[in-house]
Amino acid sequence: MTLNFADQSFELHPSGALFWPNEELLIISDVHLGKITHFRKHGMPIPNDAVLENFEKLDEVIDYFNPAELIFLGDLFHSSFNNEFDQFKLWVENQSIPVRLIKGNHEVLEDSTYESFGIEVESHITFDTFRLQHHPEEDDSSIPVICGHIHPAYLLKGKARDQIKLKCFHATETQLTLPAFGVFTGSHLITPQPNDQIVLLTGDRLIAI
């Protein structure tokens, strides 16, 4: 599905990834690698297959878009070192494209750790018509922003009083918020305004509201 934002055309993927065809740039937010292993160590019975699912999703969108570069929009790794970091390091070393990371609030590891295996670390990245950053803008920004952090979700209601909460892309006139890419992440219900664009993730499909 295509979404127009900040005078640019972007492609949305059911995984929650965003692709900018003009620059062949793939943007992914809030993977939270390490979170599953962190909770398993503390006794939560989460299947270990969920760890592999994050890497399978990453491979899927890279194979689909064949980008020239990958940017993680913050909260790439959830905690201090655990086995998932070693898996991620190996995954990065097997990639043929540059990888950059915009720091999020969960980036507790030193920048030098990421840089040691080829990931550039930034606080934000500014292009001609928009800026990439992890946190949403609290005040009106002079330039449109693409961000993450919120883990936006929308409550879809049916006529029989049934309802379901689904991850979503949320676009206002000045801000595009990406859904969390990670398979074990919470979500935050948003209340969109009348002119906002909402695109729901339903597994293998996207639905525009």
C-alpha positions as CSV (number, residue, x, y, z in Angstrom):
1,M,0.0,0.0,0.0
2,T,1.2,3.5,-0.9
3,L,1.0,6.5,1.5
4,N,1.9,10.1,0.6
5,F,3.6,12.0,3.4
6,A,5.9,15.1,3.4
7,D,5.7,15.4,-0.4
8,Q,7.0,11.9,-0.7
9,S,5.5,8.5,-1.6
10,F,6.1,5.6,0.8
11,E,5.3,1.9,0.6
12,L,3.8,0.3,3.6
13,H,4.3,-3.4,4.4
14,P,2.1,-5.7,6.6
15,S,5.1,-6.3,8.8
16,G,5.1,-2.7,9.9
17,A,8.1,-1.7,7.7
18,L,8.2,1.4,5.6
19,F,10.0,1.7,2.3
20,W,11.0,5.0,0.5
21,P,11.4,4.1,-3.2
22,N,13.1,7.3,-4.2
23,E,16.1,6.5,-2.0
24,E,15.5,2.7,-1.9
25,L,15.5,3.1,1.9
26,L,13.9,0.6,4.3
27,I,12.8,2.0,7.7
28,I,11.9,-0.3,10.6
29,S,11.0,0.8,14.2
30,D,10.9,-0.8,17.6
31,V,12.1,-4.3,17.0
32,H,13.0,-4.7,20.7
33,L,15.5,-7.6,20.2
34,G,16.5,-9.2,23.5
35,K,13.1,-8.7,25.1
36,I,11.9,-12.2,24.6
37,T,15.1,-13.7,26.0
38,H,15.0,-11.2,28.9
39,F,11.5,-12.3,29.9
40,R,12.3,-16.0,29.4
41,K,15.2,-15.6,31.9
42,H,12.7,-14.3,34.4
43,G,10.4,-17.2,34.1
44,M,7.8,-16.1,31.5
45,P,6.9,-19.1,29.3
46,I,7.4,-17.4,25.9
47,P,8.3,-19.9,23.0
48,N,11.9,-19.5,21.9
49,D,10.6,-19.7,18.3
50,A,9.5,-16.1,18.7
51,V,13.1,-15.0,18.7
52,L,13.6,-16.5,15.3
53,E,10.4,-14.9,14.0
54,N,11.9,-11.4,14.4
55,F,14.8,-12.4,12.2
56,E,12.5,-14.1,9.7
57,K,10.5,-10.9,9.4
58,L,13.6,-8.9,8.8
59,D,14.7,-11.3,6.1
60,E,11.3,-11.2,4.5
61,V,11.1,-7.4,4.1
62,I,14.7,-7.1,2.9
63,D,14.0,-9.8,0.3
64,Y,10.8,-8.1,-0.7
65,F,12.0,-4.6,-1.1
66,N,15.7,-5.2,-1.9
67,P,16.7,-1.9,-0.3
68,A,19.9,0.0,-0.8
69,E,20.0,0.8,3.0
70,L,18.3,-0.1,6.2
71,I,17.5,2.3,9.0
72,F,16.3,1.2,12.4
73,L,14.2,3.9,14.0
74,G,15.1,3.3,17.6
75,D,14.5,0.6,20.3
76,L,16.4,-1.9,18.2
77,F,17.6,-3.8,21.3
78,H,15.6,-4.0,24.5
79,S,18.1,-4.7,27.2
80,S,21.7,-5.4,28.1
81,F,23.6,-8.3,26.4
82,N,21.9,-11.6,25.9
83,N,22.0,-14.4,23.3
84,E,19.8,-12.4,20.9
85,F,22.5,-9.8,20.5
86,D,24.9,-12.4,19.3
87,Q,22.3,-13.6,16.8
88,F,21.7,-10.0,15.6
89,K,25.5,-9.3,15.2
90,L,25.7,-12.4,13.0
91,W,22.7,-11.3,11.1
92,V,24.1,-7.8,10.4
93,E,27.5,-9.3,9.3
94,N,25.6,-11.3,6.7
95,Q,23.9,-8.3,5.2
96,S,25.2,-6.7,2.0
97,I,23.6,-3.2,2.7
98,P,24.5,-0.4,5.1
99,V,22.7,-0.4,8.4
100,R,22.1,2.7,10.5
101,L,20.4,3.0,13.9
102,I,18.6,6.1,15.3
103,K,18.9,5.8,19.1
104,G,15.8,5.2,21.1
105,N,15.1,5.2,24.8
106,H,15.9,1.4,25.1
107,E,19.4,1.7,23.5
108,V,21.4,1.0,26.7
109,L,24.4,-0.4,24.9
110,E,27.3,1.9,24.0
111,D,27.3,3.3,20.5
112,S,30.8,1.7,20.0
113,T,29.2,-1.7,20.5
114,Y,27.0,-1.2,17.4
115,E,29.8,0.6,15.5
116,S,32.2,-2.3,16.1
117,F,30.3,-4.4,13.6
118,G,29.4,-1.7,11.1
119,I,26.2,0.0,12.3
120,E,26.3,3.8,12.2
121,V,24.5,5.4,15.2
122,E,22.6,8.7,14.9
123,S,20.4,10.8,17.1
124,H,18.2,11.7,14.1
125,I,18.5,11.9,10.3
126,T,17.2,14.8,8.3
127,F,16.2,14.7,4.6
128,D,15.0,17.6,2.4
129,T,11.3,17.3,3.4
130,F,11.2,15.2,6.6
131,R,13.2,14.0,9.6
132,L,13.7,10.5,11.0
133,Q,13.8,10.3,14.8
134,H,12.7,7.8,17.5
135,H,10.4,10.0,19.6
136,P,7.3,11.9,18.3
137,E,7.5,15.7,18.5
138,E,5.8,17.1,21.6
139,D,5.3,20.5,19.9
140,D,4.8,21.5,16.3
141,S,7.9,20.8,14.3
142,S,9.2,23.0,11.5
143,I,9.7,19.8,9.4
144,P,7.5,16.7,9.1
145,V,8.7,13.8,11.3
146,I,8.7,10.0,10.8
147,C,9.0,8.4,14.2
148,G,8.3,5.3,16.3
149,H,8.3,4.8,20.1
150,I,4.5,4.9,20.6
151,H,3.7,1.4,19.2
152,P,0.4,2.8,17.8
153,A,-2.7,0.6,17.6
154,Y,-6.3,1.2,16.7
155,L,-9.5,-0.4,18.2
156,L,-11.6,-1.7,15.3
157,K,-15.2,-2.2,16.3
158,G,-17.9,-4.4,14.6
159,K,-21.6,-4.1,14.5
160,A,-22.1,-6.9,17.0
161,R,-20.2,-5.2,19.7
162,D,-17.1,-7.2,18.8
163,Q,-13.7,-5.4,18.7
164,I,-10.1,-6.1,18.0
165,K,-6.9,-4.1,18.7
166,L,-4.6,-3.9,15.7
167,K,-1.2,-2.4,15.2
168,C,-1.2,0.5,12.8
169,F,0.6,3.2,10.9
170,H,-0.7,6.6,12.0
171,A,-0.2,9.7,9.8
172,T,-1.1,13.3,10.6
173,E,-0.3,16.2,8.4
174,T,3.1,16.6,10.1
175,Q,3.9,13.2,11.7
176,L,4.0,9.6,10.5
177,T,4.3,7.1,13.4
178,L,5.4,3.5,12.6
179,P,4.0,0.4,14.4
180,A,6.4,-1.7,16.4
181,F,8.1,-4.3,14.2
182,G,9.0,-6.7,16.9
183,V,6.8,-9.8,17.5
184,F,6.7,-9.4,21.3
185,T,5.9,-5.8,21.8
186,G,3.0,-4.0,23.5
187,S,0.8,-1.4,21.8
188,H,-0.8,1.9,22.6
189,L,-4.3,2.8,21.5
190,I,-4.5,6.0,19.6
191,T,-7.4,8.4,19.1
192,P,-7.0,9.8,15.6
193,Q,-8.4,13.1,14.4
194,P,-10.8,13.3,11.4
195,N,-8.1,14.1,8.8
196,D,-5.5,11.5,10.1
197,Q,-4.6,8.5,8.0
198,I,-4.8,5.1,9.7
199,V,-3.5,1.8,8.1
200,L,-4.1,-1.3,10.1
201,L,-1.8,-4.4,10.1
202,T,-3.8,-7.6,10.0
203,G,-1.1,-10.2,9.5
204,D,-0.6,-10.5,5.8
205,R,-2.8,-7.6,4.7
206,L,-3.1,-3.8,5.3
207,I,-6.4,-2.0,5.7
208,A,-6.8,1.7,5.3
209,I,-9.2,3.5,7.6
